[in-house]
């Protein structure tokens, strides 16, 4: 009985003092992210194109200075108009980068972060019937809104810059996603 009374008293005192905040951005916390987004002119595609999209999965880990390491993989499919046909191009990339929060609300529910990612992967250009190894970087801006202590909604914008690609070197990705905090 004393144990429950002590816990209740501590909870009441912390609420009364106004110092209760969620356990977010703690060093060592790990999260699993799933993202889905659009690539480049995804809003105004040529009418016979099947859409340009990006799907990604990543593992993130929070550091002591509130920064966050992210390691993941992306699949991007983009169609190019060539005469009367839509020529698809697929990219499979691995990414690693770090995001630094620069703005958050008082209750630590919403965070805005900026960072830089290194990218490497495979570019499957169908037009030339050959693929290529690609590498590059991606500056990123991200908004992370915690829905609960374990679930977060993600909105990010990345400008992917590639070298070694036969079709285009710059691709803008706008994506939404969910993150689950594992521990």
N, C-alpha and C positions, 0 to 999 in steps of 0.2 A: 504494500500500500504506500509506503514511503517513496518507493521508486516512482510510482505514477504521480504522486503529489509533487515530487521534485521536477519531473518532466513537464507537468502542467504549469508549474510556477516559472520555470525557465522560458517556456513558450510565451506565457503572458508577459513576462518582463521584456523579452525581445520585441514583442509586438508593441508594447507600450513605449519602448525606447525609439521605435521607428527605424530600427537597423536591420530588418529582415530583408535579405536579398537571395536570389536563386543561386545555386551552385553552378555557375556557368563560367566557361573559359578557365577552368582549373588546370594547372599544369599536369600533364599526363593523361588527361581525358582523351579518349579516342572515339571517332565517329565514322560511320559508314554513309557515304553520300551517293545518291542516284540522281542524275540530271537528264533532262530532255529539253532540246531547244531547236531554234532555227538558225540557218546559216545564210549570210549575205542577204540577197533580195528575196527572202522567204515570204514576204508579204505581197510582192508583186511579181510572181513567177510568170514565165511565158505560159499561156493557157494550157498547153499540152504537157507541161512538165509535171512530174509526180511529186514534187516537193523537195525542199532542201532541209535536212534535219541533222541533228547531232544527238547521240546517246552516250552517256558517260557514267562511270562508276569510279569512286575514289575512296581512299582511306585518309582521314585527317587526324592530326594529333596536336593538341594545344601545348604551348611552351610556357615557360616562366614569365616572359615579358608580354604575355597575352597574344603573341603571334601564333600562327598556325601553319604547320607543314602539311602539305597535301600531295599524295602520290596516287595516281590513277591511270585509267585508260579511257580513250574516247573512240567512237566510231562516227565518222562524218560522211554523209552522202550528199552530193551536190550535182545538179544537172545543168548542163550548158546547152544553149540553143545552137544547133548547127544545121543550117538550111531548114528542113522541115522535120527534123528529128531532135530528140532530147538525148544528149550524150551524157551518161552518168560517170561520175568520178567518186571513188570511195577512198577514204583515208582511215587507217588504223594507227593511232598514236598512243604512246605512253607519255605521261607528263609527271613532272615533279616541280614543286614550287612552294613559296612561302607567302602568306597573306598577313598584313599588319592592320589591325583595327585603328581607324582614325577618328571615329565618331560613334557614340552609343547613347541610348536614352538613359535616364536616371535609374530606372529599374532593371537595367541590363537585360532587356528583352529583345532589342533590335540593335544590331551592330553593322556598321559600314566599314569595309576593309578594302585595301588595295595591295597588289602584289605582283610578282613576276614568276612565270613558269617557264621551264625548259621543256621542249617537245622533241620527240623523235619517233619515227614510225615508217609506215609503208603507204605509198600513194599509188593506187591502182587506176591509172588513166586508161579508159577503154578505147579512146580514139586511136592511140598509137599501138595498142595491144601489147603494152609493156608497162611494168610498174617501176617504181623508183624508191630509193631510200630518201626520206625527207627528214629534216631537222630544223629547228628554229626556236622561237620564244613567243610568249604571249603575255603582254601586260593585261591585268585583270582588275575589275572592280566588282565587289560582291556585297549584297545585303543579306544578312542572316537574321531571321526573326524566329525566336524561340516560341513554339506553340505550347510545349510543356517542358519539363526539365530534361527530357530525353529526345524530344522531336523538335526539329527546326525546319523552317521553310527557307529555301535559298533562291536568290535571284542574282544571276551574274552576267556580266558582259566581258567578253574577251576579244582582243584583236590578235588573231593567230597570224604570225609572220613566218613563212617557210622558205627554205632554200632547198634546191634539188627537185622542186615540183615542176612538171612540164606544163601545168595549167594553173596560172594564178599563184601569187605569193602572199596575198593578204586575204584573210577571211574573218569576218566579224561573226561571232557566235553570241546569241542572246538566249539564255537558258534559265529554266526554273527547275527546282529539285527539292528533295527531302533528305534530311540527315537524321540518322538515329545515333544517339550517343551510347556507345557500347558499355563503357565504364567511366 
